Amino acid sequence: MADNEFNFYNSENDGYRGGFGDYADPSPAPVPGPAGPGPESPGKRPGRFTKRAIALLLACVVVGGAAGAGGAAAYQQFAKPDTVVYQGERPTVDVDTVANSNGGQPMTPEQLYAANLASCVGITVSTTSVNIFGQTTTSAASGSGFVLTQDGYIVTNYHVIEDAVDDSSVSIEVSFADGAQYTATLVGGEQDNDVAVLKIDATGLQPVTLGDSEQLVVGETVYTIGNPLGELTYSLSNGLVSALDRLITTSSTNQTTGQTETTTLNVLQTNCDINPGNSGGPLFDSYGNVVGIVTAKYTQTSSGVSAEGLGFALPINDVKEIINDLIEHGYVTGKPYLGIQVQDVSDEAQRYGISAGAAVLYVADGSCAQEAGLQVNDIIIAIDDTAIDSSSALTAALSSNYKAGDTVTLTVIRNQQQVQLSVTLDEQNEQTEAANQIQEQSSQDQQNNSQSGGSYYNNWPFGGFFW
């Protein structure tokens, strides 16, 4: 099968916006087994950092509890004494043996579910708007998540809560299996890695135990607990690790510019049952440790062939530092930032002799790119020794190989001549992004008002990316 036959679609919100008619999910009965202190309920209410997308549904998986076999070592990462993340241990899997000796005492499915149910949450994101008739309407999106610390930090996918990122009127509700519900605040989100951290006003929660995704081997059993369809809450499913280190690319629409933006993720593949509403839930190994965050599934190829049993999760080792940064700083530190908007050079433009690369649409005032002498209409064709033939190639090279403070050499085409520029990369944070967004909107307005002439990328359909 060709490498590019499968297409992905990264929905703007995983939320399952629908229901089963009159179906009401019954409150789950208490499950016997090892359980930590349940969440207090002051507000209880009823009820690091392959190819375009046609049908990628975003989904969820299981939470690892603090009762994983092999023991759990708590490590303190934060200033607050109650904010502790638990790291689990497990025996190394010997892939040369035919059968597992069971010496590591993995959990049975019943034990795993009982140990981790209190750590799994359902997430509902509600948006209120006024339609063209002046009527107030409310829509809700559902996802999953898990308790990271006993003082109320919750982890989920960014795409589950993205409606709340720039709109304070969007509410986020977190629900537990015992019926407790809390209104959550968004601590921080990382779109490039599809991770977000929420905070609820609660103490004494039962946190998960984080595992080591580097120890996973193809063929071992994994489990999920999630919120499929936003209705069938706290559902357990199991499967196998089908593959490791898959690269998938999802796409979404930039709400400011209307441009399609792509994100490439390193994921592990599983055949666990994953459905809309499962996004953000944790993926367990058989020792009760969270080894991944379920994020997406294949449903259809670009040629229309249906696909089943192809789910994907973010390896937990890839996002541990990201989660820590979000809790401590509200954003991911060290991310490189040029302060420019770039666009692909289209095939039509290339037929007129314009080089393939990332064409610079604008350069933010005060940015590292401006200080290095980068100009509008420059076409970036290389960063150090890495060739750049598109905007996404520039994005991938920066996010994969560099951090803020690194000095790189950009090779650009300017007036049909090659120019090399030395750039010390800025950090992507609120200040640098705010400076970029002001000009981003201005630049977009100019594009919309320009029908012809001017720069060459006003005349062809380019796709915009911001760095």
Buried (B, 14 or more C-beta within 10 A) or exposed (E): EEEEEBBBBBBBBBBBEEEEEEEEBEEEEEBEBEBBEBBBBEEEEEEBBEBBBBBBBBBBBBBBBBBBBBEBEEEEEBEEEEBBBBBBBBBEBEEEEEEBEEEBEBBEBEBBBBBBBBBBBBBBBBBEEEEEEEEEEEEBBBBBBBBBBBBBBBBBBBBBBBBBBEEEEBBBBBBBBBEBBBEBEBBBBBBBBBBBBBBBEBEEBBBBBBBBBEBBEEEBBBBBBBBBBBBBBBBBBBBBBBEBEBEBBBBBEBEEBEBBBBBBBBBBBBBBBBBBBBBBBBBBBBBBBBBBBBBBBBBBBBEEEEEEBBBBBBBBBBBBBBBBBBBBEBBBBBBBBBBBBBBBBBEEBBEEEBBBBBBBBBBBEEBBBBBBBBBBBBBBBBBEEBEBBBBBBBBBBBBEEBBBEBEBEBBBBBEEEEBEBEBEBBBBBEEBBEBBEEBBEEBBEBBEEEEEEEBBBBBBEBBBBBB
